[in-house]
Amino acid sequence: MKILKQEKKGNQVALEVEEERSKLEPKIEKAYQEASREIKIPGFRPGKVPADMMKKYINEEAVIDRAIQLLISDIYPEIVDSAKIKPVDYPNVEIIKLEKNTPVVFSVKVDVYPEIKVGNYKKITLKDRIVEVKDEDVDNTIDFIKKGYAKQQNIPDKEIVLNDDFAKIVSRMNTMQELKAMIRTNIEEEKKRDADTAKRDEATKKLSDLVEGDIPGGMVEREIDSIMNDLEVSLNRNRMTMSSYLSAVKKDQDKLREEMKPSAEVRIKAKLALEVIAEKEGLTLEAQDLEKEIEAIAQHYGKTAEEYRSEISSDVLDSIRDYMLKEKAIDFVISKAKVEV
């Protein structure tokens, strides 16, 4: 494999690549075999059609295109390494020269990681989020528990007396005072988590606003794919399908993806900014922190850390490291931020 030309315009790299014809021939044969399994000719079983007869029924141009795809799939990692690029999308491939007994020449165009600048991330301003648990919050929770218990026992909730006996029935607490204290603590912890999430979301948005540089369209599309996948997982948990959701909100998938574009761009810019910050500030992960994260994930799936490690690929492990480093970077940004009431 040889790279004959390499040009970069903005965030797109265009390559002209040459490969020996001998590398393409087995891919052409494989492409014909794949096509033959889809062809139905009276008197022959699928995949058993003689080669000469089969080629009369197959679009040769489509076979060559498929063969080139198979070839690119094999040599693409080598192309990426030789060109020293970091793609963020699938490549667009076109044949330039395809003749018998001569090397194959094709063009490869692909979006690559953008070169960005990040403004002064040590001086962003965040809102102060005061966590307060009111008596009303506790009372509403107790009322919810009472109604749930009444429904379960099939009795009017007005008949239920909120005393120590009730506390013992619906919890592990011995008194109503202990039950209220436990509920207050739980609500406070939940509000702290919500406040922390809101602060991180705000910091993420502020960071994305500090990013200077163009974001490749392909990078945005892949991020939208990720958001769509998260949505589908969430819908499945609630026993809904994507098609039923789209029907309920009266949108098609293209419209939904278009609406997701602004949030996808924010997420990408924030991720890029966090990568820059982690490198600039020399942030690293401790081995024990990674182990704790793996143990937590494994526990979520009901596995031991050893079992989970044996099942995941190196790419998944890299993703975990990447996520943790970005979390560390955003913690750093928040620690430097000015907090306003």
C-alpha positions in Angstrom: 0.0 0.0 0.0 1.3 3.4 -1.0 -0.1 6.9 -0.3 0.5 8.9 -3.5 -1.0 12.2 -2.4 -2.2 13.7 0.9 -4.0 17.1 1.2 -5.8 18.7 4.1 -8.5 21.3 3.7 -10.1 22.4 7.0 -11.0 19.3 8.9 -11.0 17.0 5.8 -8.1 14.9 4.6 -8.0 13.7 1.0 -5.7 10.8 0.2 -4.7 9.1 -3.1 -3.9 5.5 -2.3 -2.3 2.8 -4.4 -2.6 -1.0 -3.7 -1.4 -4.0 -5.6 -4.0 -5.6 -7.9 -3.2 -9.0 -6.3 -4.8 -7.7 -3.0 -8.0 -6.9 -4.8 -8.5 -10.2 -6.7 -9.5 -12.3 -3.6 -11.9 -9.5 -2.6 -13.6 -9.7 -6.0 -14.1 -13.4 -5.7 -15.5 -12.9 -2.2 -17.9 -10.2 -3.5 -19.1 -12.6 -6.3 -19.7 -15.3 -3.7 -21.7 -12.9 -1.5 -23.8 -11.9 -4.5 -24.4 -15.5 -5.7 -26.0 -16.3 -2.4 -28.7 -13.7 -3.1 -29.4 -14.8 -6.7 -32.1 -17.4 -7.4 -31.8 -19.3 -10.7 -34.3 -22.2 -11.4 -32.5 -25.5 -11.0 -29.8 -24.3 -8.7 -29.5 -23.9 -5.0 -28.4 -20.5 -3.6 -24.6 -20.3 -3.6 -24.3 -23.3 -6.0 -24.7 -21.4 -9.3 -21.7 -22.0 -11.7 -19.4 -19.0 -11.8 -19.8 -18.3 -15.6 -23.6 -18.4 -15.4 -23.6 -16.4 -12.2 -21.7 -13.5 -13.7 -24.4 -13.0 -16.3 -26.9 -12.2 -13.6 -24.7 -10.0 -11.4 -24.0 -6.3 -11.8 -20.2 -6.3 -12.2 -19.9 -2.6 -11.2 -21.7 -3.4 -7.9 -19.3 -6.4 -7.3 -16.3 -4.2 -7.8 -17.6 -1.6 -5.5 -18.2 -4.2 -2.8 -14.7 -5.7 -3.4 -13.2 -2.2 -2.9 -15.1 -1.9 0.4 -13.7 -5.2 1.5 -10.2 -4.2 0.5 -10.5 -0.8 2.3 -11.8 -2.5 5.4 -8.6 -4.6 5.5 -6.0 -1.8 4.8 -7.8 1.2 6.3 -5.9 0.9 9.7 -2.6 0.9 7.7 -3.8 3.9 5.7 -4.6 5.8 9.0 -1.2 4.9 10.5 0.8 5.8 7.4 -1.1 9.1 6.9 -0.8 9.9 10.7 -4.5 11.0 10.9 -7.2 10.6 13.5 -10.5 10.1 11.6 -13.8 11.0 13.2 -16.1 9.6 10.6 -16.4 6.8 7.9 -14.3 7.4 4.8 -15.6 8.2 1.4 -13.9 6.1 -1.2 -13.8 6.4 -5.0 -12.0 4.4 -7.6 -9.5 6.5 -9.6 -7.8 3.7 -11.6 -8.9 0.1 -12.1 -7.2 -1.8 -14.9 -6.0 -5.4 -15.3 -2.5 -6.3 -14.2 -1.9 -2.8 -12.7 -2.1 -1.4 -9.2 -5.5 -0.1 -8.0 -5.7 3.6 -7.3 -8.5 5.1 -5.2 -9.2 8.3 -3.3 -10.1 8.4 0.4 -11.7 11.4 1.9 -12.3 11.5 5.6 -13.1 14.1 8.4 -10.4 14.2 11.0 -10.2 15.6 14.6 -10.3 19.3 14.5 -7.6 21.6 15.7 -9.3 23.9 18.3 -8.5 26.6 20.8 -10.1 26.9 24.2 -10.5 30.3 25.9 -9.9 31.0 29.6 -11.4 27.9 31.2 -10.1 28.9 34.6 -12.4 31.9 34.9 -15.9 30.6 34.0 -18.8 31.6 36.2 -21.3 29.1 37.7 -24.5 29.5 39.6 -24.5 28.6 43.3 -27.1 25.9 43.9 -28.2 25.8 47.5 -29.6 22.5 48.6 -32.5 22.9 51.0 -34.9 20.2 52.2 -38.2 21.7 53.5 -40.6 20.0 55.9 -43.1 20.0 53.0 -40.8 17.8 51.0 -40.6 15.2 53.8 -44.4 15.4 54.4 -45.1 14.8 50.7 -42.9 11.8 50.7 -44.6 10.3 53.7 -48.0 11.0 52.1 -46.8 9.2 49.0 -45.7 6.2 51.1 -49.0 6.2 53.0 -51.1 6.2 49.8 -48.9 3.4 48.4 -49.3 1.3 51.5 -53.1 1.9 51.6 -53.4 0.8 47.9 -51.4 -2.3 48.6 -53.5 -3.2 51.6 -56.7 -2.2 49.8 -57.8 0.2 52.6 -58.7 3.9 52.7 -55.5 6.0 53.3 -57.5 8.2 55.7 -57.6 5.3 58.1 -53.9 5.0 58.4 -52.3 6.6 61.5 -48.9 8.1 61.1 -47.3 6.7 64.2 -44.3 4.6 65.2 -46.1 1.4 64.3 -46.6 2.8 60.7 -42.9 3.6 60.6 -42.0 0.0 61.5 -44.4 -1.4 58.9 -43.1 0.6 55.9 -39.4 0.8 56.8 -36.7 -0.5 59.0 -37.0 2.5 61.3 -38.5 2.1 64.8 -40.1 5.6 65.1 -41.7 8.2 62.9 -39.0 10.6 63.9 -36.3 8.2 62.6 -38.4 7.6 59.4 -38.6 11.4 58.8 -34.9 11.8 59.4 -34.1 9.0 56.9 -36.4 10.6 54.3 -34.9 14.0 54.9 -31.4 12.5 54.4 -32.4 10.7 51.2 -34.1 13.8 49.7 -31.0 15.9 50.6 -28.7 13.4 48.9 -30.9 13.4 45.8 -31.0 17.1 45.6 -27.2 17.3 46.0 -26.9 14.9 43.1 -29.3 17.0 41.0 -27.4 20.1 41.9 -24.1 18.5 41.0 -25.5 17.4 37.6 -26.8 20.8 36.9 -23.5 22.4 37.8 -21.6 20.0 35.5 -24.1 20.6 32.7 -23.7 24.4 33.1 -19.9 24.0 33.1 -20.1 21.9 30.0 -22.1 24.5 28.1 -19.8 27.3 29.3 -16.8 25.3 28.0 -18.4 24.6 24.7 -18.8 28.4 24.3 -15.1 28.8 24.8 -14.1 26.5 21.9 -12.8 28.1 18.7 -12.6 26.0 15.6 -14.8 24.3 13.1 -16.4 20.9 14.0 -16.6 18.3 11.2 -20.1 17.4 10.1 -19.3 13.7 10.4 -18.3 14.2 14.0 -21.7 15.8 14.7 -23.5 13.0 13.0 -21.7 10.3 15.1 -22.6 12.3 18.2 -26.2 12.4 17.1 -26.0 8.6 16.6 -24.8 8.3 20.2 -27.7 10.5 21.5 -30.2 8.5 19.4 -28.8 5.2 20.8 -29.1 6.6 24.4 -32.7 7.6 23.7 -33.6 4.2 22.3 -32.1 2.4 25.4 -34.2 4.7 27.6 -37.3 4.0 25.6 -36.8 0.3 25.7 -36.5 0.5 29.5 -40.0 2.0 29.5 -41.3 -0.6 27.0 -41.5 1.8 24.1 -40.0 1.6 20.6 -38.4 4.4 18.6 -41.2 4.2 16.1 -43.9 4.5 18.7 -42.0 7.5 20.3 -41.7 9.2 16.9 -45.4 8.6 16.3 -46.3 10.1 19.7 -44.2 13.3 19.2 -45.3 13.5 15.6 -41.8 13.6 14.1 -39.8 11.5 11.7 -36.3 10.4 12.5 -34.7 13.0 10.2 -36.5 15.8 12.0 -35.5 14.4 15.4 -31.9 14.2 14.4 -32.0 17.8 13.1 -33.3 19.0 16.5 -30.5 17.1 18.3 -27.8 18.8 16.3 -27.3 21.9 18.6 -27.0 19.7 21.7 -24.6 17.3 19.8 -22.4 20.2 18.9 -22.3 21.4 22.5 -21.3 17.9 23.7 -18.6 17.6 21.0 -17.1 21.0 21.8 -17.1 20.3 25.5 -15.4 16.9 25.0 -12.7 18.4 22.8 -12.2 21.2 25.4 -11.9 18.7 28.2 -9.3 16.8 26.2 -7.3 20.0 25.7 -7.6 20.9 29.4 -6.6 17.4 30.6 -3.4 17.5 28.4 -2.6 21.1 29.3 -3.0 20.6 33.0 -1.2 17.3 33.0 -4.2 15.4 34.5 -3.8 11.7 34.8 -5.6 8.7 36.2 -4.5 6.7 39.2 -4.6 2.9 38.7 -6.7 2.4 41.8 -9.3 4.9 40.6 -9.7 3.0 37.3 -10.1 -0.3 39.3 -12.8 1.3 41.5 -14.7 2.4 38.4 -14.4 -1.1 36.9 -15.6 -2.6 40.1 -18.6 -0.2 40.2 -19.5 -1.0 36.6 -19.1 -4.8 37.2 -21.3 -4.6 40.3 -24.0 -2.8 38.3 -24.1 -5.9 35.9 -23.9 -8.3 38.8 -20.4 -9.4 38.0 -17.0 -9.4 39.7 -14.3 -7.0 38.4 -12.4 -10.0 37.0 -15.4 -11.3 35.1 -16.2 -7.9 33.7 -12.5 -7.3 32.6 -12.4 -10.6 30.8 -15.5 -9.7 28.8 -14.7 -6.2 27.6 -12.4 -5.2 24.8 -9.4 -2.9 24.9 -11.6 -0.3 23.2 -14.2 -0.4 26.0 -11.4 -0.1 28.5 -10.0 2.9 26.7 -13.5 4.5 26.6 -13.7 4.1 30.4 -10.3 5.8 30.9 -11.4 8.5 28.5 -14.6 9.1 30.3 -12.9 9.2 33.7 -10.2 11.6 32.5 -12.8 14.0 31.1 -14.7 13.8 34.4 -11.4 14.8 36.2 -11.0 17.7 33.8 -14.4 19.0 34.4 -13.9 18.7 38.2 -10.7 20.8 37.6 -12.7 23.5 35.7 -15.4 23.6 38.4 -12.8 23.9 41.1 -11.5 27.0 39.4 -14.8 28.6 38.6 -16.3 31.7 40.2 -19.6 30.8 42.0 -22.3 33.4 42.0 -25.6 33.3 43.9 
